Amino acid sequence: MESQNEVSFVVTKIEEPRKFGSVFEIGGEYIGIKDGRSIFWTDPGSGQQWIFYNNDTCQVI
Protein backbone atom coordinates (compact mmCIF):
# COMPACT_ATOMS: atom_id res chain seq x y z
CA MET A 1 0.00 0.00 0.00
CA GLU A 2 1.33 3.45 -0.95
CA SER A 3 1.84 6.06 1.73
CA GLN A 4 0.76 9.69 1.51
CA ASN A 5 3.28 12.11 0.04
CA GLU A 6 3.52 15.50 -1.60
CA VAL A 7 3.60 15.46 -5.41
CA SER A 8 3.49 17.90 -8.31
CA PHE A 9 0.63 17.37 -10.75
CA VAL A 10 -0.97 18.94 -13.81
CA VAL A 11 -4.76 19.26 -14.02
CA THR A 12 -6.06 17.59 -17.20
CA LYS A 13 -9.83 17.71 -16.60
CA ILE A 14 -12.28 19.57 -14.34
CA GLU A 15 -15.44 17.60 -13.57
CA GLU A 16 -17.05 19.78 -10.87
CA PRO A 17 -18.00 23.48 -10.85
CA ARG A 18 -15.35 25.76 -9.40
CA LYS A 19 -16.29 28.17 -6.61
CA PHE A 20 -15.92 31.93 -6.96
CA GLY A 21 -12.30 32.99 -6.57
CA SER A 22 -10.86 29.69 -7.80
CA VAL A 23 -7.27 30.03 -9.03
CA PHE A 24 -6.63 26.69 -10.74
CA GLU A 25 -6.92 25.93 -14.45
CA ILE A 26 -6.56 23.00 -16.81
CA GLY A 27 -2.88 22.66 -17.63
CA GLY A 28 -1.79 24.34 -14.39
CA GLU A 29 0.90 22.74 -12.25
CA TYR A 30 0.13 22.34 -8.54
CA ILE A 31 1.36 20.50 -5.46
CA GLY A 32 -0.99 18.13 -3.65
CA ILE A 33 -1.01 15.13 -1.35
CA LYS A 34 -1.00 11.76 -3.10
CA ASP A 35 -2.72 8.78 -1.51
CA GLY A 36 -2.80 5.84 -3.90
CA ARG A 37 -4.27 7.10 -7.17
CA SER A 38 -5.93 10.15 -5.51
CA ILE A 39 -4.38 13.61 -5.28
CA PHE A 40 -5.85 15.93 -2.65
CA TRP A 41 -5.53 19.69 -3.13
CA THR A 42 -7.17 22.80 -1.63
CA ASP A 43 -7.69 25.79 -3.93
CA PRO A 44 -6.10 28.76 -2.10
CA GLY A 45 -8.35 31.25 -3.91
CA SER A 46 -11.72 29.72 -3.00
CA GLY A 47 -10.89 27.28 -0.20
CA GLN A 48 -12.59 24.52 -2.22
CA GLN A 49 -11.17 21.06 -1.61
CA TRP A 50 -10.51 18.86 -4.63
CA ILE A 51 -9.67 15.26 -5.32
CA PHE A 52 -7.97 14.56 -8.63
CA TYR A 53 -7.22 11.10 -9.98
CA ASN A 54 -3.85 10.33 -11.55
CA ASN A 55 -4.16 9.44 -15.26
CA ASP A 56 -7.80 10.63 -15.30
CA THR A 57 -8.28 14.22 -14.10
CA CYS A 58 -4.58 14.92 -13.50
CA GLN A 59 -1.10 13.71 -14.32
CA VAL A 60 1.60 13.38 -11.67
CA ILE A 61 4.85 14.96 -12.89
Secondary structure, 3 states (H helix, E strand, C coil): CCCCEEEEEEECCCCCCCCCCCCCCCCCEEEEEEECCEEEEECCCCCCEEEEEECCCEEEC
